[in-house]
């Protein structure tokens, strides 16, 4: 069984046991989440397609921890002016593991 979920303007195709990186910040001590924005639930040839969401479907995930993504470097300059500026950014992610797909 698989599901297509929407989280943070991104869509993921998930099955039980998959690991995801979500942009979401969770509170300290949270161990499980229920993702309710399920767009499609499929099992082989059968598929329930939502309009826009599948009614009553959820995906249960367990929180594995917080991680940081790769560092992204941005370099600004203005030619012939001597202006140079380097900026860096590391995105914060929450690593989750899919435990169940509930229909």
C-alpha positions in Angstrom: 0.0 0.0 0.0 1.3 3.5 -0.8 0.0 7.0 -0.4 0.8 10.4 -1.8 0.9 13.1 0.9 1.3 16.8 0.9 3.4 18.5 3.5 4.8 22.0 3.3 3.9 22.6 -0.4 5.7 19.4 -1.4 4.3 16.0 -2.3 5.8 12.7 -1.3 5.0 9.1 -2.3 5.3 7.0 0.8 5.0 3.4 1.9 5.3 1.8 5.3 8.8 2.0 6.6 10.0 4.9 4.4 12.1 7.7 5.9 11.4 11.4 5.0 12.8 14.8 5.6 10.1 17.3 6.4 10.5 21.1 6.7 8.4 21.0 9.8 9.6 22.0 13.2 8.1 19.8 16.0 7.9 20.6 19.6 10.4 19.0 22.0 9.3 15.6 23.2 6.9 14.9 20.3 7.4 11.2 19.1 4.5 10.7 16.7 2.6 12.8 14.1 -0.5 12.2 12.0 -0.3 13.7 8.5 -3.8 14.4 7.3 -3.2 15.9 3.9 -3.5 12.6 1.9 -4.0 13.1 -1.8 -4.1 9.5 -3.0 -4.1 6.0 -1.4 -3.3 3.1 -3.6 -3.0 -0.7 -3.3 -2.0 -2.4 -6.5 -4.6 -1.6 -9.2 -7.0 0.0 -6.7 -6.6 3.6 -5.9 -8.6 6.1 -3.9 -8.1 9.6 -5.4 -9.1 12.6 -3.3 -10.9 15.7 -4.5 -8.6 17.3 -3.2 -8.1 15.0 -0.2 -9.1 11.4 0.6 -11.7 11.6 3.4 -10.6 10.0 6.6 -7.2 8.9 5.4 -4.1 9.7 7.5 -0.5 8.7 7.6 1.1 8.0 11.0 4.8 8.8 11.3 7.3 8.6 14.2 9.8 11.4 14.7 13.4 10.2 14.5 15.0 13.6 15.2 16.1 16.9 13.8 18.8 17.2 11.1 20.4 20.0 9.1 20.7 20.0 5.3 23.7 20.8 3.2 25.1 24.3 3.4 24.0 26.6 0.6 26.4 29.5 -0.3 25.1 32.7 -1.8 27.6 35.3 -3.1 26.5 38.8 -3.9 28.7 41.4 -5.6 28.4 44.6 -7.6 30.9 45.0 -10.4 33.4 47.8 -10.3 32.2 48.9 -6.8 34.3 46.6 -4.5 31.1 45.2 -2.9 31.3 41.5 -2.1 29.2 39.6 0.4 29.0 35.9 1.1 26.0 34.4 2.8 25.3 30.8 4.0 22.2 28.9 4.9 21.5 25.5 6.3 17.9 24.3 6.3 16.4 22.6 9.4 14.6 19.3 8.7 12.7 16.8 10.8 13.5 13.2 10.0 10.4 11.0 10.2 9.6 7.3 9.5 6.3 6.2 8.2 4.7 3.6 10.5 1.2 3.2 9.1 -1.2 4.3 6.3 -4.7 4.5 7.7 -7.7 4.6 5.3 
